Amino acid sequence: MAQDRRYMWRALELAKRGQPYVAPNPMVGAVIVKDSLVVGEGFHEELGGPHAEANALRQAGSNAQGATMYVTLEPCCTAFEGKRTPPCVPALIKAGLKRVVVAMQDPHTSVREQGIQQLAEAGIDVHVGECEEEARELNAAYITHTEKGRPLVTAKWAMTMDGKIATRTGDARWISSEESRKEVHYDRGCTGALIVGRGTVERDDPRLTARGGIGRQPLRVVIDADLRIPLDRELVKSARVAPVFIYCAEDAPEERQAALEDAGVYLILLPRHNKHLRWHEILHDLGERGVNSAIIEGGGGLFASAFQERAIDRVKIFVAPKVFGGEAATTPVEGPGVPDVERAILFEHLKTRTVGPDIVIEGRAVYPSDTSPSPSGYWKGYGGK
């Protein structure tokens, strides 16, 4: 019904308000309607805080009796390991709700279908699937982490209209506008980890912090198999203030390991595979640490390896109305590149909008099937020539 969609849209709007603060929990919103009037609203505001349903019930009070609740995710129904708050289903039943409209089932094995079943068994009319696509998009990070045990990975870069991320001399500040940079910091505050390669640390000396006072500081991650990162970089100097993880090879020089650990850096040692670290192992390690979303911010070699290993789920590209030109100017994705068009990585569900003078392009990566040629001219990971 049209009114169901209207109220669920409101629940989704409420849910998004919790984005900077609830991870690795999902964003959830709830709206309670009685006699065509909204009598209660709520959303999951912070990790460990009351769930959306509880907040909406508290606002509705006795008006919840005989009302309809619209909720963006299947209500939880039982306690399980790691759960911080009481289950919601008993409270919904006790409140005397007549109907519950759920956008999507919870992918968590301790909740999936069980919450819906318990509500139905209590005599509550339950409808599932209203605005499901929008709800899944909202909680793509939670779904990826729950189903795959790793974070949802977004590749982010700013470039000129001719596809350059730096001039021929390496100057890259600033390509994008102040408005775009403000959005980048908001995104950082909403993500679990920021990932860069050693080259980016050496060249740009980034702090990898979220500035603007919204959300939480992300985990700062560097991929550096041989531990060549200079000890005078800002990341190393601030490691005791905010955590820095460096993923390196098990055979990285022991003296470098000792020096970085003395500086307060966390080292995660992984086996080499053809001289390189595997993204699969890096991302699953982050997932085990509760990171459900990550942004790769460069450089070009890191983007190339991540695309080659199908580690990137989405892209977010800021295109500035500028042209640098120059054969030696840096492009976003380096490596050997694809040898022919059929090996290209495609993108779907594209969205474009403007931020200040810049154009923002967002999309989901679509990789060749497992039996298709590799998108890399040299990587043989899934059947390439």
C-alpha positions in Angstrom: 0.0 0.0 0.0 1.1 3.6 -0.7 0.9 4.5 3.0 3.1 1.6 4.0 5.8 2.8 1.6 5.4 6.4 2.9 5.9 5.4 6.5 8.7 3.0 5.7 10.5 5.8 3.9 10.3 7.8 7.1 11.7 4.9 9.1 14.6 4.7 6.6 15.3 8.4 7.0 15.4 8.0 10.7 17.7 4.9 10.5 20.3 6.8 8.5 20.7 9.3 11.4 22.6 6.6 13.3 25.2 5.9 10.6 28.1 7.7 12.2 27.6 5.9 15.6 26.1 2.4 15.4 28.7 0.3 13.5 29.2 -2.6 13.5 25.5 -2.8 14.4 22.9 -2.1 11.6 21.2 1.2 11.1 17.5 0.8 12.1 14.5 3.1 12.2 11.0 2.6 13.5 7.7 4.4 13.1 4.5 3.6 15.0 1.2 4.7 13.4 -2.3 4.6 14.9 -5.4 5.9 13.1 -3.3 7.4 10.4 -1.3 9.4 12.9 2.4 8.9 13.8 2.4 8.3 17.6 6.0 7.2 18.0 9.4 7.3 16.2 12.9 6.1 17.0 16.2 5.0 15.6 19.2 3.1 16.8 21.3 6.1 17.9 24.6 4.6 19.1 26.3 1.3 19.6 25.2 -0.3 22.9 22.2 2.1 23.1 18.4 1.2 22.9 17.2 -0.2 19.6 14.9 1.8 17.3 11.9 -0.3 18.3 12.5 0.5 22.0 12.8 4.2 21.3 9.7 4.3 19.2 7.7 2.3 21.9 8.9 4.7 24.6 7.6 7.7 22.6 4.3 6.0 21.7 3.5 4.8 25.3 0.0 3.4 25.6 -0.8 4.6 22.0 1.1 1.5 20.8 -1.8 -0.7 21.7 -3.5 -1.7 18.4 -1.1 0.3 16.3 1.2 -0.6 13.3 5.0 -0.4 13.6 7.2 0.1 10.5 10.7 -1.1 11.1 13.6 -1.2 8.6 15.1 -4.5 9.9 13.6 -7.6 11.4 13.3 -7.1 15.2 15.7 -9.2 17.3 14.1 -11.9 19.3 16.7 -13.6 21.6 19.9 -12.9 23.4 23.1 -14.1 21.7 26.9 -13.7 22.1 27.9 -10.2 21.6 24.4 -8.7 21.9 24.4 -5.6 24.1 20.7 -4.9 24.5 17.5 -6.9 25.4 15.7 -8.5 22.4 12.9 -6.3 20.9 10.2 -8.9 20.0 9.0 -9.5 23.6 8.6 -5.7 24.0 6.6 -5.4 20.7 4.3 -8.2 21.8 3.8 -6.7 25.3 3.0 -3.3 23.8 0.0 -4.9 22.0 0.9 -3.9 18.4 -1.7 -5.1 15.9 0.6 -5.1 12.8 4.3 -4.9 12.1 5.7 -4.0 8.6 9.3 -5.1 8.2 11.5 -3.9 5.3 14.0 -6.8 5.3 14.9 -10.0 7.2 18.0 -9.8 9.4 20.9 -11.8 7.9 22.2 -12.7 11.3 21.7 -16.4 11.9 20.5 -15.8 15.5 17.7 -13.5 14.2 16.8 -14.4 10.6 13.1 -15.4 10.3 12.9 -16.1 14.0 11.8 -12.6 15.0 9.1 -12.5 12.3 7.9 -16.0 13.3 7.6 -15.1 17.0 5.6 -12.0 16.1 3.3 -14.0 13.9 2.9 -16.7 16.6 1.8 -14.0 19.0 -1.1 -13.1 16.7 0.5 -9.9 15.2 -0.1 -9.4 11.4 3.4 -9.3 9.9 4.3 -8.0 6.4 7.9 -8.3 5.1 9.5 -6.7 2.1 8.3 -3.1 2.0 11.2 -1.0 0.6 13.5 -4.0 0.9 15.9 -2.8 -1.8 16.3 0.5 -0.1 16.8 -1.2 3.3 19.5 -3.5 1.9 21.3 -0.6 0.4 21.2 1.3 3.7 22.8 -1.6 5.6 25.1 -3.0 2.9 28.0 -2.9 5.2 26.2 -4.8 8.0 25.0 -7.4 5.4 28.5 -7.9 4.0 30.1 -8.2 7.4 27.4 -10.6 8.6 27.3 -12.8 5.5 31.0 -12.7 4.4 32.9 -12.0 7.6 34.7 -9.0 6.0 34.0 -5.2 5.6 32.2 -3.6 2.7 35.1 -2.0 0.8 34.8 1.3 -1.1 37.5 2.7 -3.3 37.6 6.5 -3.1 39.6 9.0 -5.1 39.5 12.5 -6.4 40.5 13.2 -10.0 40.4 15.8 -12.7 38.2 15.6 -15.8 41.1 14.0 -17.7 41.5 11.3 -15.1 44.5 12.5 -13.1 45.0 12.4 -9.4 48.2 14.4 -9.4 50.2 16.6 -11.7 53.4 15.4 -13.4 55.3 16.8 -10.4 53.2 14.9 -7.9 51.2 17.9 -6.7 47.7 16.8 -5.6 46.5 19.5 -3.2 43.8 20.2 -3.7 42.1 18.5 -6.6 38.6 18.5 -5.1 36.6 21.4 -3.6 36.2 22.3 0.1 32.7 20.9 -0.1 33.9 17.6 -1.3 36.6 17.4 1.3 33.9 18.0 4.0 31.9 15.1 2.7 35.1 12.9 2.7 35.5 13.6 6.4 31.9 12.8 7.1 32.4 9.5 5.2 35.6 8.8 7.3 33.6 9.3 10.5 31.1 6.8 9.3 33.5 4.0 8.3 35.4 1.5 10.3 38.8 1.7 8.7 40.8 3.8 6.2 43.3 1.9 4.1 46.3 3.2 2.2 49.6 1.9 0.8 53.1 2.7 1.9 53.6 4.9 -1.2 50.7 7.2 -0.1 52.2 7.5 3.4 55.6 8.4 2.0 54.3 10.9 -0.6 51.4 12.6 1.2 52.1 12.0 4.9 48.4 11.7 5.7 46.9 11.6 9.2 43.9 9.6 8.1 41.5 11.1 10.6 37.9 12.2 10.4 37.6 16.0 11.0 34.4 17.8 11.5 33.2 16.4 14.8 30.8 13.8 13.3 31.1 10.1 14.0 34.1 8.2 15.3 37.7 8.0 14.3 38.3 5.1 11.9 41.0 2.5 12.3 44.1 3.7 10.3 45.5 0.9 8.2 48.6 0.7 6.0 49.5 -2.1 3.7 53.3 -2.4 3.7 54.6 -5.9 3.1 58.3 -5.0 3.7 57.8 -2.4 6.4 59.5 0.4 4.5 57.3 3.1 6.0 59.5 6.0 7.3 59.4 6.4 11.1 59.0 10.1 10.8 55.5 9.9 9.2 52.5 11.4 11.0 50.8 8.0 11.2 53.8 6.5 13.1 54.3 9.5 15.3 50.6 9.5 16.4 50.2 5.8 16.8 50.0 6.0 20.6 47.2 8.6 20.3 45.0 6.7 17.7 45.5 3.1 16.6 47.5 2.4 13.5 47.6 -1.1 12.0 50.2 -2.1 9.5 49.7 -5.4 7.5 53.1 -6.8 6.6 54.8 -10.0 5.6 55.9 -12.6 8.1 59.4 -12.2 6.9 59.5 -8.4 7.1 62.8 -7.2 8.7 62.8 -7.8 12.4 64.6 -4.6 13.2 61.8 -2.7 11.4 59.2 -4.6 13.3 60.8 -3.7 16.6 61.1 0.0 15.7 57.5 0.3 14.6 56.2 -1.6 17.6 58.2 0.6 19.9 56.4 3.6 18.3 53.1 2.0 19.2 52.1 0.6 15.8 50.1 -2.6 15.7 51.7 -5.1 13.3 49.7 -7.9 11.7 52.0 -10.4 10.0 50.6 -12.4 7.1 52.1 -15.0 4.7 53.3 -13.9 1.3 51.7 -15.1 -1.8 53.9 -14.6 -4.9 55.7 -11.8 -2.9 52.4 -10.1 -2.0 49.8 -10.0 0.7 46.4 -11.2 -0.1 43.4 -8.9 0.3 41.2 -11.8 1.3 43.3 -12.3 4.4 43.6 -8.6 5.3 39.9 -8.0 5.0 38.9 -11.1 7.0 41.3 -10.1 9.7 39.6 -6.7 9.9 36.2 -8.3 9.9 37.2 -10.5 12.9 38.0 -7.2 14.7 34.5 -5.9 14.1 35.2 -3.6 11.1 32.2 -3.8 8.8 33.2 -1.0 6.4 36.4 0.2 5.0 37.5 2.9 2.5 40.7 2.5 0.4 42.2 5.9 -0.3 45.1 4.9 -2.4 47.5 4.8 -4.0 47.2 3.6 -7.5 49.1 0.3 -7.0 46.9 -0.5 -4.0 43.7 0.1 -6.1 45.1 -2.1 -8.9 45.8 -5.0 -6.6 42.4 -4.6 -4.8 40.6 -4.7 -8.1 42.6 -7.6 -9.3 41.6 -9.6 -6.2 38.0 -8.5 -6.3 38.3 -6.8 -3.0 36.5 -3.6 -3.9 32.7 -3.6 -3.7 32.0 0.0 -4.6 33.6 3.2 -5.8 33.1 6.8 -4.9 34.9 9.2 -7.3 35.1 13.0 -7.0 35.6 14.6 -10.4 36.8 18.2 -10.3 36.3 20.6 -13.2 40.0 20.7 -14.0 42.4 19.3 -16.5 46.1 18.5 -15.7 47.2 16.7 -18.8 50.7 15.2 -19.1 51.8 11.7 -19.8 53.6 11.5 -16.5 50.7 12.7 -14.4 49.3 10.1 -12.1 46.1 8.1 -12.7 43.9 6.5 -10.0 44.5 2.8 -10.9 48.0 1.8 -11.8 49.5 -1.6 -12.5 49.7 -3.1 -16.1 46.0 -2.5 -16.8 43.7 -4.7 -18.9 44.9 -5.8 -22.3 41.4 -5.8 -23.9 38.0 -4.4 -23.3 36.3 -7.7 -22.4 38.4 -7.9 -19.2 37.2 -4.6 -17.8 35.5 -4.3 -14.5 32.1 -2.8 -14.9 29.9 -0.7 -12.5 26.2 -0.8 -11.9 23.6 1.1 -9.9 25.5 4.3 -10.8 24.5 7.5 -9.1 25.8 11.0 -10.0 25.3 14.3 -8.2 27.2 17.5 -7.6 29.0 18.6 -4.5 30.0 22.2 -4.8 31.7 22.4 -8.3 32.6 18.7 -8.3 30.7 15.7 -9.7 30.4 12.6 -7.5 30.1 9.2 -9.1 29.1 6.2 -7.0 28.6 2.6 -8.2 28.9 -1.1 -7.4 31.7 -3.1 -8.9 30.7 -6.0 -11.3 33.5 -8.4 -11.9 33.8 -11.0 -14.7 32.5 -14.4 -13.9 34.9 -17.0 -12.4 35.3 -18.5 -15.8 35.9 -15.2 -17.6 39.4 -13.9 -18.4 41.2 -12.0 -15.7 40.8 -8.3 -15.7 44.5 -8.0 -15.3 47.1 -8.5 -18.0 49.3 -10.6 -15.6 47.3 -11.8 -12.7 46.0 -15.3 -13.3 43.7 -15.5 -10.3 40.6 -16.6 -12.1 41.4 -18.2 -15.4 43.1 -15.4 -17.4 45.5 -15.9 -20.3 
